[in-house]
């Protein structure tokens, strides 16, 4: 019986295939990381959008009630930092 000679594959071909596999794996890991970052950013933007929608609804309710005094008071407190003369302001300096 004659034995068929085995084809020896080139070591260069094996190294090249291994390199391509490592490159593809590294790209997949990078894309997975980018996807997770994008999903976190999307979640934050959705929360910000919901907060803005709540603010808009609150302002629309104030306009519907025609209570200009409330709108003026809110603007003076938030934008200008005004307070009533009999109020006390406590500032949290703990950073929490």
N, C-alpha and C positions, 0 to 999 in steps of 0.2 A: 504494500500500500504506500502510495505516495502522500506525503503531507503537503498541504497547500501552504505556501509561505505567508506568514502574517504580515499585513501591512502595518508598518510602524508609522504612527502619526507623528508629525513634527512637533517638537517641544515648543517651537515658536507659535504654532497654531493653538496649542493648549494655553500658553501664556496670553495670547491675544484674546481668546474666549474668556479667560478669567478676568482680564482687564475690562472687557466690555461688560461683564456681569457686575463687577464692582462699580463701574461708572453708572450703570442703570440703577443699582441699589442706592448709591449715594444721591442720585437725582430724585428717586422716590422718597427718600428720607427728607430731603430738602423741600419737596413739594408738600409732603405731609405737614411739616413744620409751618410752611406758608399758609396752608389751609387752616390749621388750628389758629394761627394769628388772625387770619381774616375772619374766622367765625367769632373770635372774641371781640374784634372790632365791630362786627355787625351787631352783636348782642349789645354792646355799649351804645351804638348809634340808635338801636331800637328803643333802649331805655331813655335816651335823651329825647327821642321823638315823642315817646309817650308823655314825658314830663312837659314838653312844649305844648302838646295837645291839651294837657290838663290846664296849663296856664292860659291858653287861648279860650278854653271853655269857661274858666273862671272869669276872665275879662269880658266875655260875651254875656255871662250872667249878670255881671255888674252893670254893663251897658243896658241890658234888658230891664233891670230894676230902676234904671235912671237915677242911680245913687252916685252922683258925681262926687259927693263928699268922700265916699269910700275909695274911689279911684284916686282922688287927689291925695288922700291920707296914705294910701299904699305907695304911690309914687314918691311922696316926700320921705317916707320911712326907708324904702329900698334904694332909691337912686341918690337922695340927698343926705340920708342919714339923720334926718330930723327926728326929734322925740317930743312928747308933751312935757311941760314944765314939772309935773308931779311924778314923772316916771324915773326909775333908776335903771341904768344900763350896766350889765355885768359882762365883762369880756373874758372869754376863756383863753388863757395863755398857755394851757397845757399842750396844745397842738393836736389834740385828739378830736 
